[in-house]
Every structure is written in structure tokens, then in C-alpha cells.
Amino acid sequence: MATKTATAKPSAPAAAKIAVAGGKGGNKKQFKDKEKPTDIRLSNIEAAKAVADAIRTSLGPKGMDKMIQGKTGDVTITNDGATILKEMQVFHPAARMLVELSKAQDIEAGDGTTSVVVICGALLDAARKLLQRGIHPTTISEAFQVAQSKAVEILTSISQPMKLSDTESLIKMASTSLNSKVVSQYSSLLAPLSVEAIMDIIDPETATNVNLKDIRVVAKVGGTVEDTRLVKGIVLTQKAQATGVHRVERAKVALIQFCLSPPKTDMDNQVVISDYTQMDRILREERAYILDLCKKIKKSGANVLLIQKSILRDALNDMALHFLTKMKVLVVKDIERDEID
């Protein structure tokens, strides 16, 4: 007896459904990775919090100083947050944001560089706990914005208006900022100097901020902090040239960006001289060229000449120095641009 085996073939739509269902099941783990964004957020928070923890112990008058060794072997001892973070080699992008935060605070207020980083680290730690409870990051961010507005409102309500003419209060505030620094024992000397320096470069009636680039701190080897004094003018570390002039009253200062030396060609060329008359002519041309420049400087009325540093050729040669000596002009060369800007 012959037997027949019957096989049921699924219809086309049914076969399509089976194939689609199988495809979804096979790629489910490949496309579903919701934990990765969470891991990245937590990694960023931990990196930034590590920076905050590194300088947390230097906060306040009881804070400890940090000893940092630079690439060149220079050792820096400080508890200033901006200085510590500037010397640290931070590579993580999120941690770098805390370094920039400290820099911005230093530029804007000049103090509180450690405090802002520690507060930021505490807020990030609180955000991490909220994220672990399943709260959406957007909700946390909006809540921080509301808290910021409320904090500004409270700080504004308890703040006390102050006039820049109140020198005594300004000195007290400067002393408070110095109390957490290495030179805290010299705050009674440095605070009045700092206030006087600021008041000399602003208009107390209209000023709302100050450009600290207008104040230059020049460190000198030897002596102590007690030898610090305020100079109302420009202090240059370069020595004056030997022109016979050492002191000038009511000086008229000229700053030049060109060199008082024979010009050179744009390309590296060579001039071959085969006759002594040609040599004599070149020397006479150089002499006339430099003398003309010196006469123009003297004609302007300047009795003090500052020459900017040059890397192309000599800023001042012996012939120019000879002419300026006869004209009784005090000369200082190799001046950096940022020293007089």
C-alpha cells in the first residue's frame, strides 16, 4: 500500500510575518543599547568630580598648599585653585570644563577660583544621584536653572551696596582674599598696595570693572615681601645702554618698532666687494642712513628711546648708539610688546 505524506506550505503573507519576526529577534541586542548614554554621563561626572576632589583640600584659610612640579622641573607651591588647575595636565573633556570655569572666575572676580570648582563638583555629585533614580537629564538641568535664579535673587537681597571711594572697606575685602594665600601674614602691607594700584588705573565715578592687564607684577630675586612697593609707571627689567644718561626728568618717551641698524635684503644674498672705494661708499651710506634716523628721533623731542625686540637683525648697532650718545638720549632696547601695551 502506498502512503502519501502531506506538507502544509504557509501562504506568502504568513511567511513574510515569520521572516520579519525572526529578523527583529535576531537584531534586538544589536540596536538596543540604552545604557551607553548613561555610562558616558556618569564617566563625565566622575572625571569632573575627580578634579574638584583634587583641590577641595586647598579651600579656605585652613586649606593646605599644593606642591606642583612642572615639565621643566619648576616647583610651584600654592593653594589658589586657578593656579593649581593651570599647572595640572587635564585631558578629559569634561574635566577641562572645570579648568575653564576656574579661569573664567579668576578673570571675572579674581577670587573664588577654588570655591566654584568645589561647588560644581558637589552639584555634579547631586546630579549623579538624581540620574541613578531615573530622573531625566533635561529635568535636572531645568531644575538647576530655577535654582540659579533663586540663588541670584537671595544673594542680591542680602548684598550691601558699596562705593569705590570707601577705601577702608576695599582694603578689608582685599585682606580677606589674601588670608587664604601663602602671603597671608603680609596682608596688611599688600592689601593697601593692591587697592591703591587699582584706584590709579580706574575712574571711581564711572568704573564697573578693571582690566588687570594694566597692572604688572615684576618679581626680583633678593629681598623679602616687605620690600614690595608700588611704582606709578612702567618698570622695565632691561638695562639702559651706555649713552652716558642715567636719569631723565620730565622724560618724553619714544617707542619704535624698527631697528637702528643697516637694512638687510629680503633674501639671503651676498654682496662681493672688490674695491676699497666700494667699501667706503657702503660705510658712508650706512652712516648717512642711521644718522638720518637718529636726527628724526631727536627732532621729535624724545629724550628716552625704547626699541622693540627684533629677531631679524640687531635692534641697535654701535654707530646708532654713538649718535644717540651725542644727542643725550637714554636708550633701552629689547622691549617686549606686552611690557608696554
C-alpha positions in Angstrom: 0.0 0.0 0.0 1.4 3.4 -0.9 1.2 6.2 1.6 1.3 9.9 0.9 2.8 12.5 3.1 1.2 15.9 3.1 3.2 19.1 4.0 1.5 22.4 4.7 3.1 25.3 3.0 2.5 28.7 4.6 1.0 31.4 2.5 3.2 34.3 1.3 1.9 36.9 3.9 2.4 34.4 6.7 5.9 33.6 5.5 6.7 37.3 5.4 5.5 37.7 9.0 7.6 34.9 10.2 10.7 36.3 8.5 10.1 39.8 10.0 9.6 38.4 13.4 12.8 36.4 13.1 14.7 39.5 12.0 13.6 41.5 14.9 14.5 38.8 17.4 18.0 38.3 15.9 19.0 42.1 15.9 17.4 43.0 19.2 20.7 43.2 21.2 22.4 45.0 18.3 20.2 48.1 18.2 19.1 48.3 21.8 21.9 49.9 23.9 20.2 52.5 26.2 22.9 52.0 28.9 25.7 53.6 26.8 24.5 57.3 27.1 24.1 56.8 30.9 27.6 55.4 31.2 29.0 58.3 29.3 27.2 60.8 31.6 28.5 59.0 34.7 32.0 58.9 33.2 31.9 62.7 32.6 30.6 63.4 36.1 33.3 61.2 37.7 36.1 62.9 35.7 34.9 66.4 36.7 34.4 65.3 40.3 37.9 63.9 40.5 39.3 67.4 39.6 37.1 69.0 42.2 38.2 66.5 44.9 41.9 67.2 44.0 41.6 70.9 45.0 38.9 70.5 47.7 41.5 70.3 50.5 43.0 73.7 49.5 39.8 75.6 50.1 39.5 78.2 52.9 42.0 79.7 55.4 42.7 76.2 56.8 43.3 74.8 53.3 46.5 73.0 52.5 49.0 74.2 49.9 49.8 72.1 46.9 53.3 71.4 45.6 53.3 71.1 41.8 56.3 70.2 39.7 56.1 71.5 36.1 57.5 69.9 32.9 60.7 71.9 33.3 61.2 70.9 36.9 60.0 74.2 38.4 58.2 73.7 41.7 55.1 75.8 42.5 53.6 75.9 46.0 50.1 77.5 46.1 46.5 76.9 47.2 45.0 79.1 44.5 42.5 77.0 42.5 43.2 78.6 39.2 47.0 78.2 39.6 46.7 74.6 40.6 44.4 73.7 37.7 46.6 75.6 35.2 49.6 73.6 36.2 47.7 70.3 36.2 47.6 68.3 32.9 43.9 67.6 32.4 43.0 65.7 29.3 39.4 64.6 29.8 37.0 67.0 28.0 34.5 67.2 30.9 37.3 67.8 33.4 38.8 70.5 31.1 35.5 72.4 31.5 36.2 72.8 35.2 39.6 74.2 34.4 38.0 76.8 32.1 35.4 77.5 34.8 38.2 78.4 37.2 39.9 80.6 34.6 36.6 82.5 33.9 36.1 83.1 37.7 39.7 84.3 38.0 39.2 86.8 35.1 35.8 88.0 36.3 36.3 88.2 40.0 39.9 87.5 40.8 39.0 85.3 43.7 36.8 82.2 44.5 38.6 80.0 41.9 38.6 77.0 44.3 35.1 77.6 45.5 33.4 77.5 42.1 35.1 74.2 41.2 34.2 72.6 44.6 30.6 73.8 44.2 30.4 72.5 40.7 31.7 69.1 41.9 29.0 69.0 44.6 26.3 69.8 42.1 27.5 67.1 39.7 27.5 64.6 42.5 23.9 65.6 43.3 23.0 65.2 39.6 24.6 61.8 39.6 22.3 60.6 42.4 19.3 62.0 40.6 20.2 60.3 37.4 20.5 57.0 39.3 17.0 57.5 40.5 15.8 57.6 36.9 15.2 61.4 36.6 15.7 62.6 33.0 18.8 64.9 32.4 16.6 67.6 30.9 14.5 67.8 34.1 17.6 68.1 36.2 19.1 70.8 34.0 15.8 72.8 34.2 15.8 72.5 38.0 19.4 73.8 38.1 18.3 76.9 36.1 15.4 77.6 38.6 17.8 77.1 41.5 20.3 79.6 39.9 17.6 82.3 39.5 16.6 81.8 43.2 20.2 81.9 44.3 20.9 85.1 42.5 17.7 86.6 44.0 18.8 85.7 47.5 22.3 86.9 47.1 21.1 90.2 45.7 18.7 90.7 48.6 21.5 90.2 51.3 24.2 92.2 49.4 25.2 95.6 50.6 26.0 98.4 48.1 29.4 99.9 48.4 31.2 102.9 46.9 34.6 102.8 45.4 35.5 105.9 47.4 35.3 103.8 50.6 39.0 102.9 50.7 38.8 101.3 54.1 36.2 98.7 53.0 38.2 97.9 49.9 41.3 97.2 52.0 39.3 94.9 54.3 38.0 92.9 51.3 41.5 92.7 49.8 42.8 91.4 53.2 40.1 88.8 53.3 41.1 87.5 49.9 44.8 87.3 50.9 44.0 85.4 54.2 43.9 82.1 52.3 47.1 82.7 50.3 50.7 82.0 51.1 51.4 85.7 51.8 48.5 86.0 54.3 50.9 87.3 57.0 51.7 90.2 54.8 48.1 91.2 54.0 48.4 94.4 56.0 51.1 95.5 53.5 49.9 94.1 50.2 46.2 94.9 50.6 46.7 98.7 50.7 49.1 98.5 47.8 46.6 96.5 45.7 43.8 98.9 46.4 46.0 101.9 45.5 47.1 100.2 42.3 43.5 99.6 41.2 42.4 103.1 42.1 45.2 104.6 40.0 44.0 103.0 36.8 40.2 103.4 37.0 37.8 106.3 37.4 35.9 105.6 40.7 32.9 107.6 39.5 32.2 105.5 36.4 34.2 102.3 36.6 32.3 99.0 36.8 35.2 96.7 36.2 39.0 96.8 35.9 41.5 95.4 33.4 44.1 93.6 35.4 46.5 93.7 32.4 47.1 97.3 33.2 48.9 96.2 36.4 52.2 94.4 36.0 53.8 92.4 38.8 57.6 92.3 38.5 59.4 89.8 40.6 63.0 90.5 41.7 65.5 88.0 43.1 66.6 89.0 46.6 64.8 90.9 49.4 61.5 89.9 51.0 57.8 90.6 50.6 58.2 93.6 52.9 60.3 95.3 50.2 57.4 95.3 47.8 56.4 98.8 46.7 54.1 100.4 44.1 55.6 102.2 41.1 53.2 104.5 39.3 54.6 104.0 35.8 56.4 101.3 33.8 59.1 99.0 35.3 61.4 97.5 32.7 63.8 94.7 33.6 66.2 95.7 30.7 69.2 97.8 31.4 69.8 101.2 29.8 72.5 101.3 27.1 75.8 103.1 27.8 74.8 106.5 26.4 76.1 108.5 29.5 72.5 109.3 30.5 71.2 107.5 33.6 68.4 109.7 34.8 65.9 111.9 32.9 63.5 114.4 34.4 60.2 115.1 32.6 61.0 112.4 30.0 59.4 112.3 26.6 59.4 108.7 25.7 59.5 107.3 22.1 58.7 103.7 21.4 59.9 102.5 18.0 59.3 99.2 16.2 62.0 99.5 13.6 65.7 98.8 14.0 68.5 101.4 14.2 70.9 99.3 12.1 71.6 98.9 8.4 68.8 97.2 6.5 69.1 93.7 5.2 67.8 92.2 1.9 64.7 90.2 1.9 66.6 87.1 0.7 69.8 85.6 1.8 72.1 87.3 -0.7 75.8 88.0 -0.7 77.5 91.3 -1.7 81.0 90.8 -3.1 83.3 93.9 -2.8 86.4 94.0 -4.9 87.5 97.6 -4.3 88.1 99.6 -1.2 86.2 102.6 -2.7 83.1 100.4 -2.8 83.6 99.5 0.9 84.0 103.2 1.7 80.8 104.0 -0.2 78.8 101.3 1.7 80.1 102.6 5.1 79.1 106.2 4.1 75.7 105.1 3.0 75.1 103.2 6.3 76.3 106.2 8.3 74.0 108.5 6.5 71.1 106.2 6.8 71.5 105.7 10.6 72.2 109.4 11.2 69.0 110.4 9.4 67.0 108.1 11.7 68.6 109.4 14.8 68.1 113.0 13.8 64.4 112.3 13.2 64.1 110.8 16.7 65.8 113.8 18.2 63.7 116.2 16.2 60.5 114.6 17.7 61.7 115.9 21.1 62.2 112.4 22.6 64.9 112.1 25.2 64.1 108.4 26.2 64.1 105.8 23.4 62.5 102.3 23.8 63.4 99.9 21.0 61.2 96.8 20.5 62.9 93.5 20.4 63.7 92.2 16.9 64.6 88.7 15.7 65.5 89.7 12.2 68.6 91.8 12.8 70.2 93.9 15.5 67.8 96.4 17.1 70.7 98.8 17.8 74.2 98.9 16.4 77.3 100.7 17.7 77.0 103.5 15.2 73.4 104.4 16.2 74.4 104.2 19.9 77.3 106.6 19.2 74.9 109.2 17.6 72.3 108.8 20.3 75.0 109.3 23.0 76.0 112.6 21.4 72.3 113.6 21.3 71.9 112.8 25.1 69.1 110.2 24.5 68.6 107.4 27.0 68.2 104.1 25.1 66.6 100.8 26.3 66.4 98.0 23.7 64.9 94.6 23.5 61.5 95.8 24.8 58.7 93.2 24.7 55.4 94.4 23.3 53.3 93.1 26.2 55.5 95.1 28.6 54.3 98.5 27.3 50.8 97.7 25.8 
